[in-house]
């Protein structure tokens, strides 16, 4: 059985971090999880909460805020799993999403990176899968004035790949 190493960088997000960790450990999992929380010197009780409520989580306590990239690299350097997942502390994992990601990687040795569909709390798509940008996409980006004026233009639709693939089937991105 594959082990998934999950790296979560935290800085003063105790409420979100608790919900995130509960989504990982609040039910049964069909895969082995190794979770590393890298805390960037939080002052909101995050560290104590992790130690008390989630003793199975490895807590790496930085003595200063190192920023996201350095903290992530510290967590990754400790990871022992077959796969690594970078997870934001304000994320909640739904159902068997982790198992599906690991199974997909186990069954597709030619794939190096996967992502789950990201949804808002109302389950609408966040539209994070995109093609490589081109100069025209600078004018028709997700929040650009032109896209707001002409919301269904072909340039915005080409750039936002996930809106073209609303099925639950995997699809390739640039």
NORNOR-V241837 format. One record per residue. N is the residue number from 1. PSI is psi in degrees with one decimal (* if undefined). OMEGA is omega in whole degrees, -180 to 180 (999 if undefined). NEAR is the number of other C-alpha atoms within 8 Angstrom. Layout:
<<N;PSI;OMEGA;NEAR> <N;PSI;OMEGA;NEAR>>
This chain:
<<1;132.4;-179;4> <2;150.1;174;9> <3;133.7;178;11> <4;120.1;175;14> <5;124.0;-179;15> <6;124.4;179;12> <7;123.1;179;15> <8;119.5;175;14> <9;132.5;-176;14> <10;139.6;170;13> <11;102.9;176;9> <12;43.9;177;9> <13;44.3;-174;11> <14;-47.6;-177;10> <15;-47.9;180;6> <16;-41.9;-179;10> <17;-41.5;178;12> <18;-46.8;180;10> <19;-39.5;178;10> <20;-51.0;-179;13> <21;-36.9;176;11> <22;-36.7;178;8> <23;-25.0;178;11> <24;-38.5;-171;9> <25;5.8;-177;8> <26;-5.9;-180;7> <27;-170.8;180;6> <28;141.0;176;5> <29;145.0;178;8> <30;7.0;178;5> <31;161.4;176;9> <32;130.9;178;9> <33;138.7;168;8> <34;115.4;-178;13> <35;128.7;179;11> <36;115.4;174;14> <37;121.5;176;13> <38;108.7;-177;16> <39;125.3;-178;15> <40;52.2;176;15> <41;47.1;178;10> <42;150.9;178;11> <43;16.6;-175;6> <44;12.3;-180;7> <45;6.1;-179;9> <46;-45.9;-176;13> <47;-48.2;180;10> <48;-39.1;179;7> <49;-45.3;179;11> <50;-47.7;-179;12> <51;-42.6;-175;10> <52;-47.2;-171;7> <53;-21.4;-176;6> <54;67.4;-177;9> <55;-17.8;179;8> <56;-8.4;-179;5> <57;133.7;175;11> <58;122.7;-178;9> <59;115.8;177;11> <60;113.8;-173;9> <61;109.1;175;9> <62;147.7;179;10> <63;1.1;174;6> <64;167.1;177;6> <65;107.2;-177;8> <66;-6.7;-174;9> <67;166.4;-174;7> <68;-48.4;-173;7> <69;-49.0;-180;7> <70;-41.2;179;8> <71;-42.1;178;13> <72;-46.6;180;13> <73;-36.6;176;8> <74;-43.3;179;9> <75;-44.6;-179;14> <76;-36.5;-179;9> <77;-21.5;179;6> <78;-14.4;-174;6> <79;139.0;180;10> <80;-0.1;-175;6> <81;167.8;176;10> <82;-29.7;-180;8> <83;155.0;180;9> <84;133.5;176;11> <85;123.8;172;8> <86;121.8;-175;8> <87;128.8;176;9> <88;149.0;-176;8> <89;-18.5;179;11> <90;18.8;-179;9> <91;143.1;172;8> <92;130.1;180;9> <93;130.3;-176;9> <94;128.9;172;6> <95;-132.8;-176;4> <96;31.6;-178;7> <97;-40.8;-179;9> <98;-43.0;179;7> <99;-40.3;180;10> <100;-40.3;178;8> <101;-45.8;-179;11> <102;-43.6;178;11> <103;-41.5;178;8> <104;-45.7;179;8> <105;-40.5;177;11> <106;-36.4;-175;7> <107;-4.9;-178;6> <108;81.0;-176;7> <109;-14.4;179;7> <110;-1.3;-179;4> <111;130.8;-179;7> <112;-29.1;-175;6> <113;136.8;173;4> <114;160.7;174;7> <115;147.5;174;5> <116;162.1;172;6> <117;131.7;179;6> <118;129.5;-178;8> <119;155.1;174;9> <120;170.0;179;8> <121;-26.4;178;5> <122;7.4;179;5> <123;12.9;172;6> <124;149.8;-175;7> <125;137.1;178;10> <126;-13.2;177;8> <127;49.1;-177;10> <128;-15.2;179;7> <129;122.4;-176;8> <130;161.7;172;12> <131;170.8;173;10> <132;137.7;-178;6> <133;150.9;174;9> <134;169.9;180;6> <135;-37.3;-179;6> <136;-29.2;-180;8> <137;-20.0;176;11> <138;-32.2;-180;8> <139;-24.2;-176;10> <140;38.1;177;13> <141;171.7;-174;10> <142;-36.9;-177;7> <143;18.3;-178;7> <144;158.8;178;9> <145;-40.6;-180;8> <146;-38.7;178;9> <147;-35.0;177;15> <148;-37.3;180;8> <149;-36.3;-179;6> <150;78.0;-169;7> <151;-28.7;-177;8> <152;32.3;180;7> <153;153.7;-174;8> <154;-26.7;-178;6> <155;-42.6;176;9> <156;-40.4;-179;14> <157;-35.6;178;11> <158;-37.7;-176;8> <159;-40.2;-177;12> <160;84.2;-174;14> <161;-40.3;-174;13> <162;-26.4;178;11> <163;-20.1;177;9> <164;-13.7;-176;7> <165;70.1;-178;8> <166;0.3;176;6> <167;174.3;179;4> <168;7.2;-179;5> <169;145.1;178;4> <170;150.7;175;4> <171;154.9;-177;5> <172;143.4;175;4> <173;164.7;178;7> <174;*;999;5>>
